[in-house]
């Protein structure tokens, strides 16, 4: 099937983003298999798999973030105030929310 | 007694395959990168997944898991 992708491989940024998604997916699948396992030794091993994927995911995020390839908007004071008000209005009156 | 359910037995095979595919894919990504620093990081991550393959396989082979 013809396309216009010939000679247009993935950039380093795209490779990092791809690997980040792979690690996120691995975190989810490792957590799922852990929840479905009662065997003690296997649980220990799967916890190791999850920890490994979690650490790798954060390392990749940090590289992307440090290079300005993963932009996140910061919450403003107005955003914080609005959410605080919403929670204050929706929480049980007995709850203290400062 | 290491009793293993059928579901857990299947999961062992799935987990080994998953880690193996991740290791190979991320290693391939590393080989495609121009930046040596990024390449090194990805190679290290791929190696960690390969170590998980070895860990699960070794445990399964040496333990006396029974159904």
N, CA and C atoms of all chains as a GROMACS GRO file, in nm:
protein
  495
    1UNK      N    1   0.086  -0.119   0.000
    1UNK     CA    2   0.000   0.000   0.000
    1UNK      C    3   0.090   0.125   0.000
    2UNK      N    4   0.074   0.210  -0.096
    2UNK     CA    5   0.161   0.328  -0.103
    2UNK      C    6   0.130   0.428   0.009
    3UNK      N    7   0.235   0.490   0.057
    3UNK     CA    8   0.216   0.597   0.155
    3UNK      C    9   0.330   0.696   0.141
    4UNK      N   10   0.326   0.800   0.219
    4UNK     CA   11   0.428   0.905   0.208
    4UNK      C   12   0.528   0.898   0.324
    5UNK      N   13   0.542   0.780   0.384
    5UNK     CA   14   0.628   0.766   0.502
    5UNK      C   15   0.768   0.715   0.468
    6UNK      N   16   0.792   0.689   0.341
    6UNK     CA   17   0.921   0.633   0.302
    6UNK      C   18   1.035   0.728   0.343
    7UNK      N   19   1.132   0.674   0.412
    7UNK     CA   20   1.247   0.754   0.453
    7UNK      C   21   1.219   0.847   0.569
    8UNK      N   22   1.102   0.835   0.629
    8UNK     CA   23   1.068   0.922   0.743
    8UNK      C   24   1.057   0.836   0.869
    9UNK      N   25   1.173   0.797   0.919
    9UNK     CA   26   1.174   0.716   1.041
    9UNK      C   27   1.137   0.798   1.162
   10UNK      N   28   1.125   0.731   1.274
   10UNK     CA   29   1.091   0.800   1.398
   10UNK      C   30   1.210   0.881   1.448
   11UNK      N   31   1.181   0.999   1.501
   11UNK     CA   32   1.285   1.082   1.561
   11UNK      C   33   1.317   1.029   1.701
   12UNK      N   34   1.426   1.081   1.760
   12UNK     CA   35   1.460   1.042   1.898
   12UNK      C   36   1.345   1.074   1.993
   13UNK      N   37   1.283   1.189   1.972
   13UNK     CA   38   1.170   1.227   2.057
   13UNK      C   39   1.056   1.126   2.045
   14UNK      N   40   1.027   1.087   1.922
   14UNK     CA   41   0.919   0.989   1.901
   14UNK      C   42   0.955   0.853   1.959
   15UNK      N   43   1.082   0.817   1.952
   15UNK     CA   44   1.128   0.691   2.011
   15UNK      C   45   1.107   0.693   2.163
   16UNK      N   46   1.143   0.806   2.224
   16UNK     CA   47   1.123   0.819   2.369
   16UNK      C   48   0.975   0.812   2.406
   17UNK      N   49   0.893   0.880   2.326
   17UNK     CA   50   0.750   0.880   2.355
   17UNK      C   51   0.691   0.740   2.338
   18UNK      N   52   0.739   0.670   2.236
   18UNK     CA   53   0.694   0.532   2.215
   18UNK      C   54   0.731   0.445   2.335
   19UNK      N   55   0.855   0.456   2.378
   19UNK     CA   56   0.900   0.375   2.492
   19UNK      C   57   0.828   0.414   2.621
   20UNK      N   58   0.797   0.541   2.636
   20UNK     CA   59   0.720   0.586   2.753
   20UNK      C   60   0.583   0.520   2.754
   21UNK      N   61   0.518   0.516   2.639
   21UNK     CA   62   0.388   0.451   2.630
   21UNK      C   63   0.399   0.302   2.658
   22UNK      N   64   0.505   0.240   2.609
   22UNK     CA   65   0.526   0.097   2.635
   22UNK      C   66   0.540   0.072   2.785
   23UNK      N   67   0.615   0.158   2.853
   23UNK     CA   68   0.634   0.140   2.998
   23UNK      C   69   0.505   0.165   3.075
   24UNK      N   70   0.428   0.263   3.032
   24UNK     CA   71   0.299   0.287   3.097
   24UNK      C   72   0.209   0.164   3.081
   25UNK      N   73   0.207   0.111   2.962
   25UNK     CA   74   0.127  -0.008   2.938
   25UNK      C   75   0.175  -0.126   3.021
   26UNK      N   76   0.306  -0.136   3.037
   26UNK     CA   77   0.362  -0.245   3.117
   26UNK      C   78   0.324  -0.229   3.264
   27UNK      N   79   0.323  -0.106   3.313
   27UNK     CA   80   0.280  -0.081   3.451
   27UNK      C   81   0.138  -0.134   3.471
   28UNK      N   82   0.052  -0.107   3.374
   28UNK     CA   83  -0.088  -0.150   3.386
   28UNK      C   84  -0.099  -0.302   3.380
   29UNK      N   85  -0.028  -0.362   3.286
   29UNK     CA   86  -0.041  -0.508   3.272
   29UNK      C   87   0.022  -0.580   3.392
   30UNK      N   88   0.133  -0.527   3.444
   30UNK     CA   89   0.197  -0.590   3.560
   30UNK      C   90   0.108  -0.576   3.684
   31UNK      N   91   0.043  -0.460   3.698
   31UNK     CA   92  -0.049  -0.441   3.810
   31UNK      C   93  -0.167  -0.537   3.799
   32UNK      N   94  -0.218  -0.554   3.677
   32UNK     CA   95  -0.332  -0.644   3.658
   32UNK      C   96  -0.297  -0.788   3.693
   33UNK      N   97  -0.182  -0.835   3.644
   33UNK     CA   98  -0.146  -0.975   3.670
   33UNK      C   99  -0.116  -0.994   3.818
   34UNK      N  100  -0.063  -0.892   3.882
   34UNK     CA  101  -0.037  -0.899   4.026
   34UNK      C  102  -0.168  -0.916   4.103
   35UNK      N  103  -0.272  -0.843   4.061
   35UNK     CA  104  -0.401  -0.850   4.130
   35UNK      C  105  -0.468  -0.987   4.111
   36UNK      N  106  -0.426  -1.058   4.008
   36UNK     CA  107  -0.486  -1.189   3.979
   36UNK      C  108  -0.399  -1.305   4.027
   37UNK      N  109  -0.294  -1.274   4.105
   37UNK     CA  110  -0.201  -1.377   4.150
   37UNK      C  111  -0.198  -1.386   4.302
   38UNK      N  112  -0.214  -1.506   4.353
   38UNK     CA  113  -0.206  -1.525   4.499
   38UNK      C  114  -0.078  -1.598   4.539
   39UNK      N  115  -0.013  -1.658   4.444
   39UNK     CA  116   0.111  -1.733   4.470
   39UNK      C  117   0.219  -1.636   4.519
   40UNK      N  118   0.271  -1.661   4.639
   40UNK     CA  119   0.360  -1.565   4.704
   40UNK      C  120   0.484  -1.531   4.621
   41UNK      N  121   0.554  -1.633   4.574
   41UNK     CA  122   0.677  -1.608   4.499
   41UNK      C  123   0.649  -1.534   4.369
   42UNK      N  124   0.541  -1.573   4.302
   42UNK     CA  125   0.507  -1.504   4.178
   42UNK      C  126   0.468  -1.360   4.203
   43UNK      N  127   0.399  -1.336   4.313
   43UNK     CA  128   0.364  -1.198   4.348
   43UNK      C  129   0.490  -1.114   4.366
   44UNK      N  130   0.589  -1.170   4.434
   44UNK     CA  131   0.715  -1.098   4.455
   44UNK      C  132   0.780  -1.065   4.320
   45UNK      N  133   0.780  -1.161   4.230
   45UNK     CA  134   0.841  -1.139   4.099
   45UNK      C  135   0.764  -1.032   4.021
   46UNK      N  136   0.632  -1.040   4.023
   46UNK     CA  137   0.552  -0.942   3.949
   46UNK      C  138   0.562  -0.803   4.010
   47UNK      N  139   0.579  -0.798   4.142
   47UNK     CA  140   0.602  -0.668   4.205
   47UNK      C  141   0.733  -0.607   4.153
   48UNK      N  142   0.833  -0.693   4.132
   48UNK     CA  143   0.959  -0.648   4.074
   48UNK      C  144   0.941  -0.598   3.932
   49UNK      N  145   0.857  -0.667   3.855
   49UNK     CA  146   0.828  -0.625   3.718
   49UNK      C  147   0.759  -0.488   3.719
   50UNK      N  148   0.664  -0.471   3.811
   50UNK     CA  149   0.593  -0.343   3.820
   50UNK      C  150   0.688  -0.231   3.859
   51UNK      N  151   0.771  -0.257   3.960
   51UNK     CA  152   0.865  -0.155   4.007
   51UNK      C  153   0.962  -0.116   3.896
   52UNK      N  154   1.007  -0.214   3.820
   52UNK     CA  155   1.098  -0.187   3.710
   52UNK      C  156   1.032  -0.098   3.605
   53UNK      N  157   0.909  -0.132   3.567
   53UNK     CA  158   0.838  -0.054   3.466
   53UNK      C  159   0.808   0.087   3.516
   54UNK      N  160   0.772   0.097   3.644
   54UNK     CA  161   0.742   0.228   3.704
   54UNK      C  162   0.865   0.318   3.703
   55UNK      N  163   0.979   0.261   3.741
   55UNK     CA  164   1.103   0.340   3.744
   55UNK      C  165   1.145   0.381   3.603
   56UNK      N  166   1.134   0.289   3.509
   56UNK     CA  167   1.171   0.320   3.370
   56UNK      C  168   1.080   0.428   3.313
   57UNK      N  169   0.950   0.415   3.345
   57UNK     CA  170   0.854   0.515   3.297
   57UNK      C  171   0.892   0.654   3.347
   58UNK      N  172   0.930   0.664   3.474
   58UNK     CA  173   0.963   0.795   3.529
   58UNK      C  174   1.094   0.848   3.470
   59UNK      N  175   1.191   0.759   3.450
   59UNK     CA  176   1.317   0.801   3.388
   59UNK      C  177   1.292   0.859   3.248
   60UNK      N  178   1.206   0.792   3.171
   60UNK     CA  179   1.176   0.840   3.036
   60UNK      C  180   1.101   0.972   3.041
   61UNK      N  181   1.008   0.982   3.133
   61UNK     CA  182   0.935   1.108   3.149
   61UNK      C  183   1.033   1.222   3.180
   62UNK      N  184   1.126   1.198   3.270
   62UNK     CA  185   1.221   1.302   3.309
   62UNK      C  186   1.307   1.348   3.191
   63UNK      N  187   1.347   1.254   3.107
   63UNK     CA  188   1.425   1.293   2.989
   63UNK      C  189   1.341   1.379   2.896
   64UNK      N  190   1.219   1.334   2.868
   64UNK     CA  191   1.130   1.411   2.780
   64UNK      C  192   1.103   1.550   2.839
   65UNK      N  193   1.078   1.554   2.969
   65UNK     CA  194   1.048   1.681   3.035
   65UNK      C  195   1.170   1.774   3.031
   66UNK      N  196   1.289   1.718   3.057
   66UNK     CA  197   1.410   1.801   3.061
   66UNK      C  198   1.442   1.860   2.924
   67UNK      N  199   1.402   1.792   2.818
   67UNK     CA  200   1.428   1.841   2.683
   67UNK      C  201   1.314   1.930   2.630
   68UNK      N  202   1.212   1.951   2.712
   68UNK     CA  203   1.100   2.034   2.669
   68UNK      C  204   1.008   1.963   2.573
   69UNK      N  205   1.013   1.830   2.575
   69UNK     CA  206   0.931   1.749   2.484
   69UNK      C  207   0.804   1.697   2.550
   70UNK      N  208   0.786   1.729   2.676
   70UNK     CA  209   0.667   1.684   2.750
   70UNK      C  210   0.618   1.804   2.830
   71UNK      N  211   0.533   1.884   2.768
   71UNK     CA  212   0.487   2.007   2.830
   71UNK      C  213   0.361   1.981   2.912
   72UNK      N  214   0.362   2.033   3.034
   72UNK     CA  215   0.243   2.024   3.119
   72UNK      C  216   0.207   2.164   3.168
   73UNK      N  217   0.078   2.198   3.160
   73UNK     CA  218   0.034   2.326   3.213
   73UNK      C  219   0.025   2.317   3.365
   74UNK      N  220   0.077   2.422   3.431
   74UNK     CA  221   0.070   2.426   3.576
   74UNK      C  222  -0.065   2.482   3.621
   75UNK      N  223  -0.116   2.431   3.730
   75UNK     CA  224  -0.242   2.483   3.785
   75UNK      C  225  -0.218   2.624   3.840
   76UNK      N  226  -0.308   2.716   3.807
   76UNK     CA  227  -0.298   2.852   3.859
   76UNK      C  228  -0.362   2.858   3.998
   77UNK      N  229  -0.340   2.971   4.067
   77UNK     CA  230  -0.404   2.990   4.197
   77UNK      C  231  -0.556   2.986   4.183
   78UNK      N  232  -0.605   3.040   4.071
   78UNK     CA  233  -0.750   3.039   4.048
   78UNK      C  234  -0.801   2.895   4.032
   79UNK      N  235  -0.723   2.812   3.964
   79UNK     CA  236  -0.762   2.672   3.948
   79UNK      C  237  -0.771   2.603   4.085
   80UNK      N  238  -0.670   2.628   4.168
   80UNK     CA  239  -0.668   2.566   4.302
   80UNK      C  240  -0.787   2.613   4.383
   81UNK      N  241  -0.815   2.743   4.378
   81UNK     CA  242  -0.928   2.799   4.453
   81UNK      C  243  -1.060   2.739   4.406
   82UNK      N  244  -1.076   2.727   4.274
   82UNK     CA  245  -1.200   2.672   4.219
   82UNK      C  246  -1.220   2.527   4.265
   83UNK      N  247  -1.116   2.446   4.259
   83UNK     CA  248  -1.128   2.305   4.300
   83UNK      C  249  -1.155   2.295   4.449
   84UNK      N  250  -1.087   2.382   4.526
   84UNK     CA  251  -1.108   2.382   4.671
   84UNK      C  252  -1.254   2.415   4.705
   85UNK      N  253  -1.308   2.512   4.633
   85UNK     CA  254  -1.448   2.550   4.656
   85UNK      C  255  -1.543   2.437   4.619
   86UNK      N  256  -1.514   2.372   4.507
   86UNK     CA  257  -1.598   2.260   4.465
   86UNK      C  258  -1.598   2.149   4.569
   87UNK      N  259  -1.479   2.119   4.622
   87UNK     CA  260  -1.468   2.013   4.723
   87UNK      C  261  -1.538   2.054   4.852
   88UNK      N  262  -1.522   2.179   4.887
   88UNK     CA  263  -1.584   2.227   5.010
   88UNK      C  264  -1.737   2.215   5.000
   89UNK      N  265  -1.789   2.242   4.882
   89UNK     CA  266  -1.934   2.237   4.862
   89UNK      C  267  -1.986   2.094   4.850
   90UNK      N  268  -1.898   2.001   4.814
   90UNK     CA  269  -1.944   1.864   4.788
   90UNK      C  270  -1.910   1.765   4.900
   91UNK      N  271  -1.821   1.805   4.990
   91UNK     CA  272  -1.786   1.714   5.098
   91UNK      C  273  -1.894   1.715   5.206
   92UNK      N  274  -1.895   1.610   5.283
   92UNK     CA  275  -1.988   1.603   5.395
   92UNK      C  276  -1.959   1.717   5.492
   93UNK      N  277  -2.060   1.780   5.546
   93UNK     CA  278  -2.038   1.896   5.636
   93UNK      C  279  -1.946   1.866   5.755
   94UNK      N  280  -1.945   1.740   5.798
   94UNK     CA  281  -1.860   1.705   5.913
   94UNK      C  282  -1.713   1.699   5.876
   95UNK      N  283  -1.685   1.687   5.746
   95UNK     CA  284  -1.545   1.677   5.704
   95UNK      C  285  -1.478   1.813   5.708
   96UNK      N  286  -1.357   1.814   5.755
   96UNK     CA  287  -1.279   1.937   5.755
   96UNK      C  288  -1.187   1.936   5.635
   97UNK      N  289  -1.198   2.037   5.550
   97UNK     CA  290  -1.110   2.047   5.435
   97UNK      C  291  -1.049   2.185   5.431
   98UNK      N  292  -0.921   2.190   5.456
   98UNK     CA  293  -0.852   2.320   5.459
   98UNK      C  294  -0.777   2.343   5.329
   99UNK      N  295   0.446  -2.621   4.995
   99UNK     CA  296   0.372  -2.661   4.875
   99UNK      C  297   0.343  -2.538   4.789
  100UNK      N  298   0.394  -2.537   4.668
  100UNK     CA  299   0.372  -2.424   4.578
  100UNK      C  300   0.259  -2.456   4.481
  101UNK      N  301   0.137  -2.442   4.526
  101UNK     CA  302   0.026  -2.474   4.438
  101UNK      C  303  -0.001  -2.357   4.345
  102UNK      N  304  -0.019  -2.393   4.220
  102UNK     CA  305  -0.034  -2.292   4.116
  102UNK      C  306  -0.166  -2.316   4.043
  103UNK      N  307  -0.244  -2.210   4.029
  103UNK     CA  308  -0.368  -2.226   3.952
  103UNK      C  309  -0.334  -2.226   3.803
  104UNK      N  310  -0.429  -2.273   3.725
  104UNK     CA  311  -0.408  -2.275   3.580
  104UNK      C  312  -0.390  -2.132   3.527
  105UNK      N  313  -0.464  -2.040   3.586
  105UNK     CA  314  -0.455  -1.900   3.546
  105UNK      C  315  -0.314  -1.845   3.574
  106UNK      N  316  -0.261  -1.880   3.689
  106UNK     CA  317  -0.126  -1.834   3.726
  106UNK      C  318  -0.021  -1.897   3.637
  107UNK      N  319  -0.042  -2.023   3.601
  107UNK     CA  320   0.052  -2.090   3.512
  107UNK      C  321   0.056  -2.020   3.376
  108UNK      N  322  -0.062  -1.988   3.325
  108UNK     CA  323  -0.072  -1.917   3.197
  108UNK      C  324  -0.006  -1.780   3.206
  109UNK      N  325  -0.024  -1.715   3.321
  109UNK     CA  326   0.031  -1.581   3.337
  109UNK      C  327   0.184  -1.582   3.333
  110UNK      N  328   0.244  -1.688   3.382
  110UNK     CA  329   0.390  -1.697   3.379
  110UNK      C  330   0.440  -1.690   3.235
  111UNK      N  331   0.378  -1.768   3.150
  111UNK     CA  332   0.417  -1.768   3.009
  111UNK      C  333   0.392  -1.630   2.945
  112UNK      N  334   0.277  -1.573   2.976
  112UNK     CA  335   0.244  -1.440   2.921
  112UNK      C  336   0.345  -1.335   2.965
  113UNK      N  337   0.382  -1.341   3.093
  113UNK     CA  338   0.473  -1.240   3.147
  113UNK      C  339   0.612  -1.252   3.085
  114UNK      N  340   0.657  -1.375   3.065
  114UNK     CA  341   0.788  -1.394   3.002
  114UNK      C  342   0.786  -1.337   2.860
  115UNK      N  343   0.680  -1.368   2.786
  115UNK     CA  344   0.669  -1.317   2.648
  115UNK      C  345   0.662  -1.165   2.646
  116UNK      N  346   0.584  -1.109   2.736
  116UNK     CA  347   0.569  -0.964   2.742
  116UNK      C  348   0.702  -0.895   2.768
  117UNK      N  349   0.775  -0.944   2.868
  117UNK     CA  350   0.904  -0.882   2.901
  117UNK      C  351   1.004  -0.900   2.786
  118UNK      N  352   0.999  -1.014   2.720
  118UNK     CA  353   1.089  -1.041   2.609
  118UNK      C  354   1.062  -0.945   2.492
  119UNK      N  355   0.935  -0.927   2.461
  119UNK     CA  356   0.897  -0.836   2.351
  119UNK      C  357   0.935  -0.693   2.385
  120UNK      N  358   0.913  -0.653   2.510
  120UNK     CA  359   0.951  -0.518   2.552
  120UNK      C  360   1.102  -0.497   2.538
  121UNK      N  361   1.178  -0.595   2.585
  121UNK     CA  362   1.324  -0.585   2.578
  121UNK      C  363   1.369  -0.568   2.433
  122UNK      N  364   1.316  -0.650   2.344
  122UNK     CA  365   1.356  -0.643   2.203
  122UNK      C  366   1.312  -0.512   2.138
  123UNK      N  367   1.190  -0.470   2.168
  123UNK     CA  368   1.137  -0.347   2.106
  123UNK      C  369   1.215  -0.225   2.152
  124UNK      N  370   1.238  -0.215   2.282
  124UNK     CA  371   1.310  -0.098   2.334
  124UNK      C  372   1.456  -0.100   2.289
  125UNK      N  373   1.512  -0.218   2.279
  125UNK     CA  374   1.649  -0.227   2.227
  125UNK      C  375   1.656  -0.182   2.082
  126UNK      N  376   1.555  -0.217   2.005
  126UNK     CA  377   1.549  -0.171   1.865
  126UNK      C  378   1.535  -0.019   1.861
  127UNK      N  379   1.449   0.036   1.946
  127UNK     CA  380   1.433   0.182   1.954
  127UNK      C  381   1.568   0.247   1.984
  128UNK      N  382   1.642   0.188   2.077
  128UNK     CA  383   1.774   0.242   2.113
  128UNK      C  384   1.865   0.245   1.991
  129UNK      N  385   1.862   0.140   1.913
  129UNK     CA  386   1.952   0.131   1.797
  129UNK      C  387   1.918   0.235   1.690
  130UNK      N  388   1.796   0.287   1.693
  130UNK     CA  389   1.752   0.386   1.594
  130UNK      C  390   1.779   0.530   1.637
  131UNK      N  391   1.819   0.548   1.762
  131UNK     CA  392   1.838   0.684   1.814
  131UNK      C  393   1.973   0.742   1.774
  132UNK      N  394   1.972   0.872   1.744
  132UNK     CA  395   2.096   0.942   1.708
  132UNK      C  396   2.173   0.986   1.832
  133UNK      N  397   2.100   1.027   1.935
  133UNK     CA  398   2.163   1.079   2.057
  133UNK      C  399   2.218   0.962   2.140
  134UNK      N  400   2.352   0.960   2.161
  134UNK     CA  401   2.410   0.848   2.236
  134UNK      C  402   2.360   0.838   2.380
  135UNK      N  403   2.324   0.951   2.439
  135UNK     CA  404   2.273   0.949   2.577
  135UNK      C  405   2.137   0.878   2.582
  136UNK      N  406   2.051   0.914   2.490
  136UNK     CA  407   1.919   0.850   2.484
  136UNK      C  408   1.934   0.702   2.451
  137UNK      N  409   2.026   0.672   2.358
  137UNK     CA  410   2.051   0.533   2.321
  137UNK      C  411   2.093   0.451   2.443
  138UNK      N  412   2.181   0.509   2.524
  138UNK     CA  413   2.229   0.440   2.644
  138UNK      C  414   2.118   0.414   2.745
  139UNK      N  415   2.033   0.514   2.763
  139UNK     CA  416   1.921   0.498   2.857
  139UNK      C  417   1.828   0.387   2.810
  140UNK      N  418   1.794   0.389   2.682
  140UNK     CA  419   1.702   0.287   2.629
  140UNK      C  420   1.764   0.148   2.635
  141UNK      N  421   1.894   0.140   2.607
  141UNK     CA  422   1.961   0.009   2.618
  141UNK      C  423   1.957  -0.044   2.761
  142UNK      N  424   1.973   0.047   2.856
  142UNK     CA  425   1.967   0.008   2.997
  142UNK      C  426   1.829  -0.042   3.036
  143UNK      N  427   1.726   0.026   2.986
  143UNK     CA  428   1.588  -0.015   3.014
  143UNK      C  429   1.559  -0.150   2.951
  144UNK      N  430   1.606  -0.167   2.828
  144UNK     CA  431   1.586  -0.296   2.759
  144UNK      C  432   1.652  -0.409   2.838
  145UNK      N  433   1.771  -0.380   2.890
  145UNK     CA  434   1.843  -0.482   2.968
  145UNK      C  435   1.766  -0.520   3.094
  146UNK      N  436   1.704  -0.421   3.157
  146UNK     CA  437   1.624  -0.450   3.277
  146UNK      C  438   1.509  -0.545   3.245
  147UNK      N  439   1.446  -0.524   3.130
  147UNK     CA  440   1.336  -0.614   3.091
  147UNK      C  441   1.389  -0.754   3.062
  148UNK      N  442   1.510  -0.761   3.004
  148UNK     CA  443   1.569  -0.891   2.977
  148UNK      C  444   1.601  -0.963   3.107
  149UNK      N  445   1.640  -0.887   3.208
  149UNK     CA  446   1.667  -0.947   3.340
  149UNK      C  447   1.539  -1.002   3.403
  150UNK      N  448   1.427  -0.936   3.377
  150UNK     CA  449   1.299  -0.987   3.428
  150UNK      C  450   1.265  -1.120   3.360
  151UNK      N  451   1.296  -1.129   3.232
  151UNK     CA  452   1.274  -1.256   3.160
  151UNK      C  453   1.352  -1.367   3.228
  152UNK      N  454   1.478  -1.340   3.256
  152UNK     CA  455   1.564  -1.440   3.319
  152UNK      C  456   1.512  -1.476   3.458
  153UNK      N  457   1.468  -1.375   3.532
  153UNK     CA  458   1.420  -1.398   3.669
  153UNK      C  459   1.297  -1.490   3.669
  154UNK      N  460   1.199  -1.457   3.584
  154UNK     CA  461   1.076  -1.538   3.581
  154UNK      C  462   1.107  -1.679   3.532
  155UNK      N  463   1.188  -1.688   3.427
  155UNK     CA  464   1.222  -1.819   3.370
  155UNK      C  465   1.297  -1.906   3.470
  156UNK      N  466   1.396  -1.846   3.535
  156UNK     CA  467   1.477  -1.923   3.631
  156UNK      C  468   1.392  -1.972   3.747
  157UNK      N  469   1.305  -1.886   3.796
  157UNK     CA  470   1.221  -1.927   3.908
  157UNK      C  471   1.132  -2.044   3.865
  158UNK      N  472   1.073  -2.029   3.748
  158UNK     CA  473   0.981  -2.132   3.700
  158UNK      C  474   1.054  -2.265   3.678
  159UNK      N  475   1.176  -2.258   3.628
  159UNK     CA  476   1.251  -2.381   3.598
  159UNK      C  477   1.307  -2.449   3.722
  160UNK      N  478   1.346  -2.370   3.822
  160UNK     CA  479   1.412  -2.432   3.938
  160UNK      C  480   1.314  -2.466   4.051
  161UNK      N  481   1.200  -2.402   4.052
  161UNK     CA  482   1.105  -2.427   4.161
  161UNK      C  483   1.025  -2.553   4.132
  162UNK      N  484   0.962  -2.602   4.234
  162UNK     CA  485   0.881  -2.723   4.220
  162UNK      C  486   0.734  -2.683   4.219
  163UNK      N  487   0.702  -2.603   4.122
  163UNK     CA  488   0.564  -2.557   4.112
  163UNK      C  489   0.475  -2.672   4.069
  164UNK      N  490   0.364  -2.685   4.139
  164UNK     CA  491   0.271  -2.792   4.104
  164UNK      C  492   0.132  -2.734   4.087
  165UNK      N  493   0.056  -2.801   4.003
  165UNK     CA  494  -0.083  -2.759   3.985
  165UNK      C  495  -0.173  -2.836   4.079
   0.00000   0.00000   0.00000
